[in-house]
């Protein structure tokens, strides 16, 4: 089938890097399920951090969530997000 492309998911605004990615990843799980797929079929993930200093904290949350048997290619970079309240934005493409 045609791959599923999710728009950037930003989760809950917050001052700590750990809660936003957890809520963002939960939203990705829900959207993938609606499309008839799941995180084991993610082909590529792009992660934008408001502050690259949060890279290690983001990795800890990501590593706990990602399907370890099927980890996707991933790029992570720092960039200005749509709102200063957002600390992370995650974009994924998954097979169905």
N, C-alpha and C positions, 0 to 999 in steps of 0.2 A: 504494500500500500504506500500511499504518499506519506512522507515524513510529516510529523506535527511540529510546527514552529510556535513556541510561546513568546509573546511579547515580554519585555523585561519585567520581572517580578521584584517588588521592592519590600514587601512585608511591612511590619509595623515600624513606624518611626521610633527611634530610641537612642539613648546615649551610650549604650554598651553594644559592642559588635555581636555578641553571642545571640541575644534574643532576636534581632532582626533576621539573620540568616535562618534561624530555626523556623520562624513564621513564614519566611519566603519559601523555604524548602517544603514546608507543609502545603503551601498554596500550589507549588509545582506538582507535588504528589496528587493533589485533588484535580488539577487541570489535566494532567496526564491520564488519570483514571477516567475522566469525562470523555477523553479522546480515544479511550480503549487501549491505552498503553501504560507503561510504568517506568520508573527510573532505571530499571535494568536494560531498557532499550534506548537510553539517551545516547546519541551519537556525538554531540558536541555541546559544551557548556561555555558560556562567556560570562565572567564575573567582573563587575565594575565595583571598585571600592572607592568611597569618598576619600579615604586616607590609606595609602598603601602600608602604613604602619600596622594596620589591622590584618595584614596578610596571614600571619601565624594563627591568630584567633579564628579567622575565617576558615583556614585549612583544617583546624581541629573540628569545627562544626561540620564542614563538608565531608571530611574523612569518616566521621561517625555516621553520616547519612548515606553516602554514595554506595551503590551496589558494588561490593568489593570484587565480585566475580566478573563484572562487566563495567569497569570504570571507563567513562568517556574521555575523549580528548577534551582539554580544558585550557582556556586562556584567562588570565587574571590581570587586571590593570587598574590604575588609579584614574579617576575622572570626576568631573563635576556632574552630580546627579540633578534630577529635575527640581529637587527641593533640598535645602540644607538639612532637613530632618531625616533624609534618607542616608543611610550609611553604606548600603549595598544594593546592587541590582544584578539579577541573575537571568540570563537568557539561555534557553535550551532548545535543541532540536532533537527529536526522538523518532525512532521507527515505530510503526504501528504493528 
